[in-house]
Amino acid sequence: MAEASKAIREFFDAYASATGSLDLAWLGSAYGETFMFASPGGVQAVRRDDFLKVVPKRGAFFKAAGLVVSEI
């Protein structure tokens, strides 16, 4: 169990780093070709390629809003 917990922690640490640096290659490797995305507005299927197109815009939005870093 400790190994699984370590691997999960390492994944989310890497995910947070990739999100902060807009590492599209790493983020692309973390998602399936199509995945479920949930928000307050509901749940929808999203294509990985479509998601990766909006990641830079999302990053710019968060930066403009004053977000410096995210921690998971």
N, C-alpha and C positions, 0 to 999 in steps of 0.2 A: 504494500500500500504506500509506503514512503516513496518508492521509486515513481509510482504513478503521480503522487502529489507533486514531486519534484518536476516531473515532465510537464505537468499541467501548469505549474507556476512559471517554468521556463517559457512555455508557449505564450502565456499571457504577458509576460515581461517583454518578449520579442514582439508580440502584437502591439503593445503600447508603444514600443520604440519605433516600429514600422509606421504606425499611425502618425506619430509626431514628426517623423522625417519624410513622410509621404513616399515610403518605399513601396511602389506599386508592384514590383516583382515579388516581394515577400508577401504582400497582402493578397496578390493573385494566387499564390501557392496555398494560402490559408482557407480558400473558399472552393467549393465545388463549382461545376459549370453553371448550375442553377441552385439557389439557396433561398431559404425563407427569411424575410426581413420583417421584424415587428417594430411598430411605433405606436404612439398613442392613437393614431388614425386607423390602425388595423394591421393586418398581416398580408404580405404579398410575396409572390415568387419573383426573384430578381436574377437576371443573368449576370454572371461574374464580369463579363466585358462591359456591360452597362454600368455596373457598380464602380469599376475602376475608372470609368470616364468621369464620374462625379466626385471621386475622392479629392482631387485637387481643389475643386470648387468648395467642397465641404471644409477642407483645411483652411482655405482663405476666409470662409465665413466664420469659423471658430477663432481664427487669429484676429479678425476685425472685431469680434465680440470680446476680445481680451483674454481668451483661453491661452494659457502658456503651456500647460502640460496636462495630460490625462493619466490617471493611474487606475489600474484594474485590480 
